[in-house]
């Protein structure tokens, strides 16, 4: 359970780190415009795609999070991907590209926010021959409450593929969704 909580905390840390960088850049650019600067005089805008955020994270992770290697790299990547999606939704809502109600600027995630973490690469899935355990990267084998027999049958027939695993904590229980 401590490893699951650590991975979810790593995702939150990466999300908040990226959001702080983007917010600082936007605030700096806004302050410069109030001083009368424009065009090339402004601080360059910070790209906020998932790829750009992950690239910045990889360059600085040793200085800001020396403990980063304790968790799967997917924990950090999923946090940055979630941030990129939130920022894109905000930008699209401001320009009218997004339908529906206006989306506000992303907020920092606190410790009491819902815990979740997504894995898209690595060794995850069902364990061989055992329908009560699943494998997760860097965490290892985790026992499930219910049988994974139906999912295993779909995988054997080729009518399903496991492309990602999301671990979440709700109402005092841990859940994994494939």
MDTraj code that builds the backbone (N, CA, C; nanometers):
import mdtraj as md
import numpy as np

residues = "UNK UNK UNK UNK UNK UNK UNK UNK UNK UNK UNK UNK UNK UNK UNK UNK UNK UNK UNK UNK UNK UNK UNK UNK UNK UNK UNK UNK UNK UNK UNK UNK UNK UNK UNK UNK UNK UNK UNK UNK UNK UNK UNK UNK UNK UNK UNK UNK UNK UNK UNK UNK UNK UNK UNK UNK UNK UNK UNK UNK UNK UNK UNK UNK UNK UNK UNK UNK UNK UNK UNK UNK UNK UNK UNK UNK UNK UNK UNK UNK UNK UNK UNK UNK UNK UNK UNK UNK UNK UNK UNK UNK UNK UNK UNK UNK UNK UNK UNK UNK UNK UNK UNK UNK UNK UNK UNK UNK UNK UNK UNK UNK UNK UNK UNK UNK UNK UNK UNK UNK UNK UNK UNK UNK UNK UNK UNK UNK UNK UNK UNK UNK UNK UNK UNK UNK UNK UNK UNK UNK UNK UNK UNK UNK UNK UNK UNK UNK UNK UNK UNK UNK UNK UNK UNK UNK UNK UNK UNK UNK UNK UNK UNK UNK UNK UNK UNK UNK UNK UNK UNK UNK UNK UNK UNK UNK UNK UNK".split()
xyz = np.array([
    [0.0806, -0.1184, 0.0000],
    [0.0000, 0.0000, 0.0000],
    [0.0863, 0.1269, 0.0000],
    [0.1983, 0.1222, 0.0696],
    [0.2863, 0.2390, 0.0751],
    [0.3440, 0.2693, -0.0629],
    [0.3755, 0.1637, -0.1401],
    [0.4283, 0.1865, -0.2748],
    [0.3226, 0.2461, -0.3667],
    [0.1990, 0.2011, -0.3547],
    [0.0914, 0.2577, -0.4355],
    [0.0729, 0.4053, -0.4019],
    [0.0734, 0.4364, -0.2744],
    [0.0582, 0.5757, -0.2299],
    [0.1767, 0.6604, -0.2780],
    [0.2959, 0.6041, -0.2770],
    [0.4149, 0.6757, -0.3227],
    [0.4061, 0.7076, -0.4717],
    [0.3590, 0.6125, -0.5515],
    [0.3444, 0.6369, -0.6950],
    [0.2407, 0.7449, -0.7223],
    [0.1307, 0.7414, -0.6494],
    [0.0271, 0.8442, -0.6662],
    [0.0801, 0.9806, -0.6218],
    [0.1602, 0.9830, -0.5162],
    [0.2219, 1.1076, -0.4723],
    [0.3228, 1.1597, -0.5731],
    [0.3921, 1.0697, -0.6400],
    [0.4878, 1.1103, -0.7430],
    [0.4150, 1.1749, -0.8602],
    [0.3001, 1.1200, -0.8955],
    [0.2219, 1.1799, -1.0031],
    [0.1777, 1.3208, -0.9636],
    [0.1305, 1.3363, -0.8404],
    [0.0868, 1.4672, -0.7914],
    [0.2033, 1.5655, -0.7887],
    [0.3211, 1.5194, -0.7462],
    [0.4385, 1.6058, -0.7397],
    [0.4752, 1.6571, -0.8788],
    [0.4783, 1.5681, -0.9780],
    [0.5136, 1.6089, -1.1139],
    [0.4099, 1.7060, -1.1697],
    [0.2826, 1.6801, -1.1435],
    [0.1751, 1.7685, -1.1890],
    [0.1929, 1.9082, -1.1301],
    [0.2128, 1.9148, -0.9984],
    [0.2278, 2.0438, -0.9313],
    [0.3546, 2.1157, -0.9745],
    [0.4627, 2.0407, -0.9970],
    [0.5880, 2.1015, -1.0424],
    [0.5678, 2.1660, -1.1792],
    [0.5052, 2.0922, -1.2709],
    [0.4817, 2.1459, -1.4043],
    [0.3876, 2.2649, -1.4024],
    [0.2839, 2.2564, -1.3205],
    [0.1886, 2.3668, -1.3108],
    [0.2560, 2.4922, -1.2559],
    [0.3431, 2.4766, -1.1587],
    [0.4158, 2.5914, -1.1028],
    [0.5033, 2.6572, -1.2089],
    [0.5673, 2.5766, -1.2918],
    [0.6521, 2.6327, -1.3987],
    [0.5703, 2.7083, -1.5014],
    [0.4592, 2.6484, -1.5440],
    [0.3738, 2.7127, -1.6439],
    [0.3141, 2.8409, -1.5869],
    [0.2667, 2.8354, -1.4640],
    [0.2055, 2.9524, -1.4003],
    [0.3073, 3.0644, -1.3848],
    [0.4295, 3.0316, -1.3445],
    [0.5342, 3.1338, -1.3300],
    [0.5639, 3.1990, -1.4641],
    [0.5695, 3.1206, -1.5704],
    [0.5949, 3.1749, -1.7035],
    [0.4820, 3.2668, -1.7483],
    [0.3573, 3.2242, -1.7295],
    [0.2436, 3.3063, -1.7691],
    [0.2371, 3.4351, -1.6866],
    [0.2638, 3.4247, -1.5561],
    [0.2627, 3.5434, -1.4700],
    [0.3728, 3.6415, -1.5097],
    [0.4906, 3.5900, -1.5433],
    [0.6017, 3.6759, -1.5862],
    [0.5666, 3.7484, -1.7151],
    [0.5084, 3.6768, -1.8096],
    [0.4699, 3.7395, -1.9363],
    [0.3614, 3.8453, -1.9144],
    [0.2676, 3.8157, -1.8253],
    [0.1614, 3.9130, -1.7965],
    [0.2198, 4.0381, -1.7306],
    [0.3130, 4.0199, -1.6365],
    [0.3762, 4.1340, -1.5695],
    [0.4535, 4.2186, -1.6704],
    [0.5202, 4.1551, -1.7635],
    [0.5967, 4.2294, -1.8629],
    [0.5054, 4.3113, -1.9533],
    [0.3886, 4.2580, -1.9854],
    [0.2951, 4.3356, -2.0695],
    [0.2412, 4.4563, -1.9934],
    [0.2253, 4.4458, -1.8611],
    [0.1777, 4.5619, -1.7840],
    [0.2847, 4.6708, -1.7764],
    [0.4121, 4.6340, -1.7965],
    [0.5199, 4.7333, -1.7982],
    [0.5353, 4.7966, -1.9361],
    [0.4570, 4.7506, -2.0324],
    [0.4631, 4.8082, -2.1661],
    [0.5479, 4.7304, -2.2647],
    [0.6034, 4.6186, -2.2245],
    [0.6825, 4.5362, -2.3163],
    [0.5884, 4.4587, -2.4077],
    [0.6370, 4.4284, -2.5267],
    [0.5578, 4.3466, -2.6186],
    [0.6504, 4.2776, -2.7181],
    [0.5966, 4.1804, -2.7870],
    [0.6703, 4.1111, -2.8927],
    [0.7921, 4.0376, -2.8434],
    [0.9090, 4.0723, -2.9021],
    [1.0342, 4.0031, -2.8713],
    [1.0879, 4.0376, -2.7323],
    [1.0375, 4.1439, -2.6712],
    [1.0846, 4.1844, -2.5387],
    [1.0300, 4.0933, -2.4281],
    [0.9227, 4.0208, -2.4573],
    [0.8611, 3.9336, -2.3570],
    [0.9431, 3.8069, -2.3359],
    [0.9308, 3.7509, -2.2175],
    [0.9891, 3.6204, -2.1894],
    [0.9286, 3.5197, -2.2866],
    [1.0078, 3.4311, -2.3448],
    [0.9503, 3.3357, -2.4399],
    [0.8445, 3.2476, -2.3731],
    [0.7363, 3.2167, -2.4448],
    [0.6332, 3.1307, -2.3849],
    [0.6872, 2.9900, -2.3632],
    [0.6384, 2.9279, -2.2576],
    [0.6818, 2.7930, -2.2235],
    [0.5889, 2.6927, -2.2905],
    [0.6435, 2.5971, -2.3671],
    [0.5554, 2.4958, -2.4263],
    [0.4998, 2.4039, -2.3178],
    [0.3731, 2.3672, -2.3297],
    [0.3129, 2.2833, -2.2257],
    [0.2547, 2.1542, -2.2799],
    [0.3108, 2.1044, -2.3877],
    [0.2701, 1.9716, -2.4347],
    [0.3276, 1.8667, -2.3394],
    [0.2698, 1.7483, -2.3411],
    [0.3186, 1.6418, -2.2530],
    [0.4651, 1.6116, -2.2828],
    [0.5016, 1.6126, -2.4103],
    [0.6396, 1.5840, -2.4497],
    [0.7345, 1.6914, -2.3955],
    [0.6975, 1.8192, -2.4114],
    [0.7841, 1.9282, -2.3660],
    [0.7983, 1.9279, -2.2142],
    [0.6883, 1.9038, -2.1438],
    [0.6953, 1.8983, -1.9980],
    [0.7809, 1.7823, -1.9500],
    [0.7674, 1.6663, -2.0167],
    [0.8473, 1.5492, -1.9778],
    [0.9959, 1.5740, -2.0059],
    [1.0254, 1.6424, -2.1157],
    [1.1645, 1.6742, -2.1481],
    [1.2256, 1.7662, -2.0424],
    [1.1500, 1.8685, -1.9988],
    [1.1979, 1.9581, -1.8937],
    [1.2151, 1.8829, -1.7617],
    [1.1201, 1.7942, -1.7318],
    [1.1270, 1.7147, -1.6087],
    [1.2551, 1.6314, -1.6076],
    [1.2851, 1.5651, -1.7194],
    [1.4026, 1.4783, -1.7251],
    [1.5325, 1.5568, -1.7089],
    [1.5335, 1.6834, -1.7487],
    [1.6541, 1.7640, -1.7354],
    [1.6784, 1.8095, -1.5920],
    [1.5731, 1.8228, -1.5131],
    [1.5872, 1.8839, -1.3808],
    [1.5503, 1.7908, -1.2658],
    [1.5041, 1.6711, -1.2938],
    [1.4506, 1.5834, -1.1885],
    [1.5523, 1.5481, -1.0801],
    [1.6787, 1.5391, -1.1133],
    [1.7787, 1.5053, -1.0112],
    [1.7951, 1.6166, -0.9076],
    [1.7760, 1.7424, -0.9474],
    [1.7905, 1.8535, -0.8540],
    [1.6661, 1.8726, -0.7675],
    [1.5467, 1.8573, -0.8262],
    [1.4249, 1.8883, -0.7501],
    [1.3651, 1.7677, -0.6798],
    [1.3961, 1.6479, -0.7287],
    [1.3405, 1.5262, -0.6674],
    [1.4452, 1.4162, -0.6690],
    [1.5428, 1.4211, -0.5789],
    [1.6483, 1.3192, -0.5795],
    [1.5960, 1.1780, -0.5532],
    [1.4757, 1.1644, -0.5042],
    [1.4130, 1.0361, -0.4751],
    [1.3313, 0.9832, -0.5928],
    [1.3400, 1.0455, -0.7086],
    [1.2533, 1.0109, -0.8211],
    [1.2667, 0.8657, -0.8640],
    [1.3821, 0.8051, -0.8472],
    [1.4045, 0.6679, -0.8945],
    [1.3313, 0.5635, -0.8099],
    [1.2763, 0.6021, -0.6955],
    [1.2025, 0.5071, -0.6126],
    [1.0705, 0.4650, -0.6770],
    [1.0197, 0.5463, -0.7681],
    [0.8916, 0.5192, -0.8336],
    [0.9128, 0.4952, -0.9825],
    [0.8118, 0.4411, -1.0449],
    [0.8155, 0.4182, -1.1889],
    [0.8144, 0.5524, -1.2621],
    [0.8866, 0.5606, -1.3728],
    [0.8869, 0.6832, -1.4519],
    [0.7476, 0.7150, -1.5041],
    [0.6628, 0.6135, -1.5118],
    [0.5259, 0.6333, -1.5585],
    [0.4440, 0.7177, -1.4627],
    [0.4767, 0.7145, -1.3353],
    [0.4036, 0.7968, -1.2381],
    [0.4236, 0.9447, -1.2711],
    [0.5451, 0.9836, -1.3003],
    [0.5739, 1.1230, -1.3329],
    [0.5167, 1.1587, -1.4697],
    [0.5298, 1.0681, -1.5650],
    [0.4792, 1.0944, -1.6996],
    [0.3279, 1.1113, -1.7001],
    [0.2571, 1.0313, -1.6196],
    [0.1116, 1.0429, -1.6184],
    [0.0682, 1.1748, -1.5546],
    [0.1409, 1.2214, -1.4548],
    [0.1096, 1.3511, -1.3957],
    [0.1297, 1.4646, -1.4949],
    [0.2383, 1.4588, -1.5706],
    [0.2649, 1.5627, -1.6690],
    [0.1678, 1.5548, -1.7872],
    [0.1274, 1.4338, -1.8248],
    [0.0284, 1.4183, -1.9314],
    [-0.1073, 1.4728, -1.8871],
    [-0.1444, 1.4485, -1.7613],
    [-0.2690, 1.5035, -1.7090],
    [-0.2647, 1.6565, -1.7073],
    [-0.1510, 1.7125, -1.6711],
    [-0.1359, 1.8577, -1.6700],
    [-0.1469, 1.9136, -1.8116],
    [-0.0816, 1.8492, -1.9076],
    [-0.0879, 1.8961, -2.0461],
    [-0.2322, 1.8951, -2.0967],
    [-0.3081, 1.7909, -2.0626],
    [-0.4480, 1.7833, -2.1043],
    [-0.5301, 1.8938, -2.0369],
    [-0.5055, 1.9195, -1.9087],
    [-0.5787, 2.0239, -1.8369],
    [-0.5483, 2.1620, -1.8950],
    [-0.4225, 2.1877, -1.9257],
    [-0.3845, 2.3160, -1.9845],
    [-0.4440, 2.3324, -2.1244],
    [-0.4472, 2.2241, -2.2010],
    [-0.5049, 2.2312, -2.3350],
    [-0.6551, 2.2568, -2.3275],
    [-0.7231, 2.1926, -2.2339],
    [-0.8662, 2.2178, -2.2159],
    [-0.8919, 2.3631, -2.1775],
    [-0.8073, 2.4172, -2.0897],
    [-0.8214, 2.5572, -2.0498],
    [-0.8000, 2.6506, -2.1688],
    [-0.6949, 2.6246, -2.2466],
    [-0.6655, 2.7094, -2.3623],
    [-0.7771, 2.7000, -2.4665],
    [-0.8259, 2.5793, -2.4908],
    [-0.9342, 2.5618, -2.5890],
    [-1.0631, 2.6278, -2.5425],
    [-1.0899, 2.6249, -2.4131],
    [-1.2104, 2.6887, -2.3599],
    [-1.2012, 2.8409, -2.3732],
    [-1.0822, 2.8955, -2.3548],
    [-1.0644, 3.0410, -2.3669],
    [-1.0804, 3.0886, -2.5095],
    [-1.0370, 3.0083, -2.6061],
    [-1.0430, 3.0501, -2.7467],
    [-1.1711, 3.0069, -2.8163],
    [-1.2558, 2.9307, -2.7490],
    [-1.3820, 2.8881, -2.8084],
    [-1.3742, 2.7585, -2.8864],
    [-1.2608, 2.6901, -2.8855],
    [-1.2476, 2.5626, -2.9567],
    [-1.3152, 2.4485, -2.8829],
    [-1.3315, 2.4639, -2.7525],
    [-1.3895, 2.3583, -2.6696],
    [-1.5354, 2.3899, -2.6436],
    [-1.6208, 2.2929, -2.6691],
    [-1.7623, 2.3109, -2.6443],
    [-1.7935, 2.2840, -2.4978],
    [-1.9036, 2.3358, -2.4531],
    [-1.9422, 2.3154, -2.3143],
    [-1.9059, 2.4355, -2.2296],
    [-1.9157, 2.4157, -2.1001],
    [-1.8883, 2.5266, -2.0086],
    [-1.7410, 2.5627, -2.0088],
    [-1.7119, 2.6836, -1.9690],
    [-1.5743, 2.7320, -1.9647],
    [-1.4963, 2.6583, -1.8559],
    [-1.3776, 2.6187, -1.8902],
    [-1.2907, 2.5471, -1.7974],
    [-1.1923, 2.6464, -1.7390],
    [-1.1774, 2.6449, -1.6073],
    [-1.0838, 2.7342, -1.5409],
    [-0.9407, 2.6846, -1.5523],
    [-0.8483, 2.7713, -1.5116],
    [-0.7073, 2.7351, -1.5124],
    [-0.6853, 2.6210, -1.4135],
    [-0.6008, 2.5245, -1.4473],
    [-0.5773, 2.4098, -1.3574],
    [-0.5305, 2.4553, -1.2191],
    [-0.5686, 2.3780, -1.1186],
    [-0.5319, 2.4078, -0.9809],
    [-0.4291, 2.3067, -0.9317],
    [-0.3554, 2.3460, -0.8300],
    [-0.2600, 2.2557, -0.7684],
    [-0.3354, 2.1451, -0.6959],
    [-0.2762, 2.0264, -0.6942],
    [-0.3376, 1.9124, -0.6273],
    [-0.2799, 1.8997, -0.4869],
    [-0.3663, 1.8839, -0.3896],
    [-0.3248, 1.8685, -0.2508],
    [-0.3157, 1.7214, -0.2128],
    [-0.2685, 1.6958, -0.0937],
    [-0.2541, 1.5579, -0.0474],
    [-0.3869, 1.4877, -0.0320],
    [-0.4922, 1.5648, -0.0095],
    [-0.6229, 1.5037, 0.0105],
    [-0.6990, 1.4846, -0.1191],
    [-0.6414, 1.5232, -0.2291],
    [-0.7053, 1.5001, -0.3585],
    [-0.7093, 1.3498, -0.3856],
    [-0.7933, 1.3090, -0.4765],
    [-0.8026, 1.1669, -0.5090],
    [-0.6693, 1.1118, -0.5560],
    [-0.6319, 0.9988, -0.5046],
    [-0.5055, 0.9360, -0.5419],
    [-0.5271, 0.8499, -0.6652],
    [-0.4446, 0.8702, -0.7659],
    [-0.4489, 0.7842, -0.8839],
    [-0.3159, 0.7936, -0.9572],
    [-0.2879, 0.6906, -1.0342],
    [-0.1651, 0.6849, -1.1120],
    [-0.1888, 0.5931, -1.2305],
    [-0.1370, 0.6311, -1.3466],
    [-0.1596, 0.5525, -1.4672],
    [-0.0278, 0.4988, -1.5204],
    [-0.0304, 0.3730, -1.5624],
    [0.0863, 0.3086, -1.6222],
    [0.0532, 0.2746, -1.7668],
    [0.1392, 0.3165, -1.8602],
    [0.1171, 0.2845, -2.0007],
    [0.2290, 0.1997, -2.0593],
    [0.3422, 0.1935, -1.9922],
    [0.4523, 0.1081, -2.0372],
    [0.5051, 0.0313, -1.9176],
    [0.5862, -0.0667, -1.9444],
    [0.6431, -0.1466, -1.8371],
    [0.5714, -0.2793, -1.8232],
    [0.6072, -0.3520, -1.7220],
    [0.5519, -0.4859, -1.6986],
    [0.4266, -0.4747, -1.6134],
    [0.3123, -0.4635, -1.6777],
    [0.1871, -0.4624, -1.6041],
    [0.0878, -0.5534, -1.6751],
    [-0.0087, -0.6010, -1.6017],
    [-0.1098, -0.6896, -1.6580],
    [-0.1423, -0.8017, -1.5612],
    [-0.1968, -0.9065, -1.6161],
    [-0.2346, -1.0214, -1.5348],
    [-0.1147, -1.1123, -1.5141],
    [-0.1119, -1.1809, -1.4017],
    [-0.0060, -1.2783, -1.3778],
    [-0.0439, -1.4094, -1.4454],
    [0.0548, -1.4862, -1.4836],
    [0.0301, -1.6123, -1.5540],
    [-0.0250, -1.7170, -1.4583],
    [-0.1368, -1.7758, -1.4968],
    [-0.1938, -1.8867, -1.4214],
    [-0.2621, -1.8497, -1.2911],
    [-0.2602, -1.7253, -1.2523],
    [-0.3224, -1.6844, -1.1266],
    [-0.4241, -1.5754, -1.1565],
    [-0.5473, -1.5991, -1.1194],
    [-0.6546, -1.5047, -1.1500],
    [-0.6851, -1.4095, -1.0354],
    [-0.6024, -1.4078, -0.9328],
    [-0.6247, -1.3194, -0.8185],
    [-0.5140, -1.2167, -0.7991],
    [-0.4195, -1.2066, -0.8933],
    [-0.3089, -1.1125, -0.8810],
    [-0.2846, -1.0408, -1.0131],
    [-0.2367, -0.9179, -1.0031],
    [-0.1967, -0.8406, -1.1207],
    [-0.0550, -0.7882, -1.0970],
    [0.0163, -0.7614, -1.2073],
    [0.1520, -0.7072, -1.2008],
    [0.1476, -0.5583, -1.2316],
    [0.2239, -0.4816, -1.1563],
    [0.2381, -0.3384, -1.1807],
    [0.3868, -0.3040, -1.1810],
    [0.4302, -0.2106, -1.2675],
    [0.5723, -0.1767, -1.2738],
    [0.6234, -0.1185, -1.1421],
    [0.7415, -0.1598, -1.1019],
    [0.8111, -0.1151, -0.9816],
    [0.7389, -0.1504, -0.8526],
    [0.6129, -0.1885, -0.8598],
    [0.5360, -0.2247, -0.7411],
    [0.5383, -0.3747, -0.7222],
    [0.5233, -0.4461, -0.8327],
    [0.5254, -0.5906, -0.8276],
    [0.3855, -0.6490, -0.8363],
    [0.3660, -0.7623, -0.7715],
    [0.2395, -0.8337, -0.7769],
    [0.1476, -0.7839, -0.6653],
    [0.0232, -0.7567, -0.7025],
    [-0.0769, -0.7081, -0.6087],
    [-0.1976, -0.7999, -0.6161],
    [-0.2490, -0.8381, -0.4999],
    [-0.3662, -0.9264, -0.4958],
    [-0.4927, -0.8466, -0.5249],
    [-0.5832, -0.9070, -0.6010],
    [-0.7097, -0.8429, -0.6331],
    [-0.8218, -0.9008, -0.5485],
    [-0.9265, -0.8242, -0.5323],
    [-1.0421, -0.8697, -0.4548],
    [-1.1284, -0.9651, -0.5369],
    [-1.1445, -0.9325, -0.6637],
    [-1.2256, -1.0193, -0.7482],
    [-1.1405, -1.0853, -0.8546],
    [-1.1909, -1.1910, -0.9098],
    [-1.1174, -1.2687, -1.0084],
    [-1.1035, -1.1911, -1.1393],
    [-0.9925, -1.2131, -1.2064],
    [-0.9688, -1.1506, -1.3363],
    [-0.9905, -1.2510, -1.4485],
    [-1.0691, -1.3543, -1.4223],
    [-1.0901, -1.4631, -1.5167],
    [-1.1503, -1.4138, -1.6486],
    [-1.2520, -1.3284, -1.6431],
    [-1.3163, -1.2804, -1.7660],
    [-1.2181, -1.2034, -1.8534],
    [-1.1390, -1.1163, -1.7921],
    [-1.0396, -1.0414, -1.8679],
    [-0.9360, -1.1358, -1.9275],
    [-0.8929, -1.2369, -1.8508],
    [-0.7943, -1.3330, -1.9002],
    [-0.8485, -1.4092, -2.0206],
    [-0.9751, -1.4447, -2.0177],
    [-1.0348, -1.5155, -2.1321],
    [-1.0387, -1.4274, -2.2567],
    [-1.0718, -1.3013, -2.2391],
    [-1.0702, -1.2098, -2.3539],
    [-0.9296, -1.1934, -2.4102],
    [-0.8313, -1.1876, -2.3228],
    [-0.6929, -1.1762, -2.3689],
    [-0.6494, -1.3011, -2.4439],
    [-0.6882, -1.4179, -2.3945],
    [-0.6519, -1.5441, -2.4607],
    [-0.7159, -1.5551, -2.5979],
    [-0.8415, -1.5097, -2.6118],
    [-0.9122, -1.5153, -2.7402],
    [-0.8644, -1.4079, -2.8369],
    [-0.7984, -1.3074, -2.7853],
    [-0.7536, -1.1984, -2.8713],
    [-0.8602, -1.0916, -2.8918],
    [-0.9631, -1.0910, -2.8101],
    [-1.0694, -0.9910, -2.8222],
    [-1.0457, -0.8715, -2.7308],
    [-0.9330, -0.8690, -2.6610],
    [-0.8985, -0.7566, -2.5742],
    [-0.7469, -0.7424, -2.5678],
    [-0.7032, -0.6198, -2.5412],
    [-0.5621, -0.5899, -2.5167],
    [-0.5524, -0.4958, -2.3994],
    [-0.4544, -0.5165, -2.3169],
    [-0.4316, -0.4251, -2.2045],
    [-0.3309, -0.3205, -2.2507],
    [-0.3775, -0.1959, -2.2586],
    [-0.2924, -0.0876, -2.3056],
    [-0.2459, 0.0035, -2.1927],
    [-0.3198, 0.0036, -2.0834],
    [-0.2794, 0.0847, -1.9686],
    [-0.3442, 0.0287, -1.8431],
    [-0.2903, 0.0682, -1.7308],
    [-0.3452, 0.0305, -1.6004],
    [-0.3498, 0.1565, -1.5147],
    [-0.4647, 0.1826, -1.4557],
    [-0.4811, 0.2980, -1.3681],
    [-0.5090, 0.2487, -1.2272],
    [-0.4272, 0.2913, -1.1341],
    [-0.4443, 0.2568, -0.9935],
    [-0.5070, 0.3779, -0.9264],
    [-0.6138, 0.3569, -0.8500],
    [-0.6787, 0.4677, -0.7804],
    [-0.7204, 0.4242, -0.6403],
    [-0.7379, 0.5218, -0.5538],
    [-0.7773, 0.4975, -0.4155],
    [-0.9066, 0.5740, -0.3891],
    [-1.0115, 0.5003, -0.3556],
    [-1.1410, 0.5608, -0.3252],
    [-1.2043, 0.4853, -0.2096],
    [-1.2623, 0.5597, -0.1191],
    [-1.3370, 0.5029, -0.0071],
    [-1.2561, 0.3987, 0.0706],
    [-1.1277, 0.4252, 0.0885],
    [-1.0449, 0.3358, 0.1683],
    [-0.9978, 0.2109, 0.0965],
    [-1.0233, 0.1989, -0.0334],
    [-0.9818, 0.0811, -0.1101],
    [-0.9001, 0.1226, -0.2315],
    [-0.8105, 0.0348, -0.2702],
    [-0.7313, 0.0566, -0.3912],
    [-0.7979, -0.0193, -0.5058],
    [-0.8011, 0.0437, -0.6234],
    [-0.8597, -0.0159, -0.7422],
    [-0.7590, -0.0094, -0.8555],
    [-0.7642, -0.1094, -0.9417],
    [-0.6842, -0.1059, -1.0635],
    [-0.7800, -0.1285, -1.1803],
    [-0.7672, -0.0421, -1.2803],
    [-0.8512, -0.0517, -1.4000],
    [-0.7601, -0.0711, -1.5191],
    [-0.7952, -0.1680, -1.6026],
    [-0.7168, -0.1936, -1.7246],
    [-0.7919, -0.1386, -1.8443],
])
top = md.Topology()
chain = top.add_chain()
for i, resn in enumerate(residues, 1):
    res = top.add_residue(resn, chain, resSeq=i)
    for name in ("N", "CA", "C"):
        top.add_atom(name, md.element.get_by_symbol(name[0]), res)
traj = md.Trajectory(xyz[None], top)
